């Protein structure tokens, strides 16, 4: 026995197809029915339901079903004998709903290859960017070292020029005296 309101894990061996009839007239059970169906059907499976339009409960169920089963197909033209026996305009005319559970599809090989190639190119680009960053850091350090040496040389040159100017001033003062 399966209780709709029991929530929990999916069945160990879900069904390919579930068939139900006249089960949506009580709106308080719509969510429970959809939850149970969703947990009980295999990927690629089908939930088929027949129900008549009673006081809008079927329309409300269909709206709710489309949230759980995006591929919900509603049909009133599924069997010639039913159409002959009951007028389509009758309140009790049975409507068929087919709710499909999407199949988990394996990606095509070319798509998998494109993803792998893209990942490889991204890794290569990242390595190249790291190599460029390291090279720029080495050049920056070399430039800073060179600037330091140049500043030291400017200091030495300035000191030498200052000494030369002082010596020249002393010589000029000595000659003038």
Secondary structure, 3 states (H helix, E strand, C coil): CCCCCCCCCCCCCCEEEEEEECCCCCHHHHHHHHHHHHHHEEEEEEEEEEEECCCCHHHHHHHHHHHHCCEEEEECCCCHHHHHHCCCCCCCCEEEEEEECCCCCCCCHHHHHHHHHHHHHHHHHHHHHHHHHHHHHHHHHHHHHHHHHHHHHHHHHHHHHHHHHHHHHHHHHHHHC
